[in-house]
Amino acid sequence: MIGRLATEPALSRPDLLAGPVKSALEGSAAAGSVYVAPIDPSLADTAEFCAAYDVSPAESANCVVVAGKREGVSYVAACMVLATTRADVNGVVRRLLGVRKASFLPMAAAVESTGMEYGGITPLGLPADWPILVDPAVAALPFAVVGSGVRGSKLAIPGSVLAAWPGAQVVDGLGRPVEQG
C-alpha cells in the first residue's frame, strides 16, 4: 500500500484501466508486478491526488507527451518524471527528438493518439513508435504511482519495470527540479 491507496493486481480490475493499458498489461510478463487503485476522478491531478491520498510527490510520476517537427515530420515522446520535477522539454527532450523546438502535445491530440483520458495518460499502452523517456529517479523507485489511462484510478508500478518497458530508455537529466518562487 502506498499512502492511502488500496491497491490490487491491475489485471484483476480491468474496469479501472483504459483499453490500451489493459491490452499492454495482458501482453506483458511484468503484469504481475503492476497494481491499480481506484481514486476520485476529480482528484486525479497530481497535487490534489497526493494531498488526498497521502502519496508523496517523490513517489508520484507524471507522464507528459512532447512533440516536435523536423522537415515536416512530427516526432512524439512520452516523458516520465517525478512530480517534484519538470521534464526538460527544450533541452534534453528536444535534442533526443532531433527537433529545433519541442512542446507539449495538445490535449485533444494526446487523448486521440493514446486512447486514454487527459490527466491519466501513462506509458503502458502508448503507440509503439513513441519512445518512453524515463528519468533515473523514476526508474529507481520501488513503486511509482502513475496514471492508469483513466482519471478514476492510479497504477503502482516498480520503477525498474517502467525503465524496462518496451520502447523505454532511462535518460539522465530528463527531470529538472521545480523552481520555487
Secondary structure, DSSP 8 states (H G I E B T S, - for coil): --TT---EEGGG-GGGS-HHHHHHHHT-GGGGG-EEEE--GGG-SHHHHHHHHT--TTTBEEEEEEEEEETTEEEEEEEEEETTEEE-IIIIIHHHHT-S-EEE--HHHHHHHHTS-TT---STT--TTS-EEE-HHHHT-SSEEEE-SSTTEEEEE-HHHHHHSTTEEE-TT-EEE----
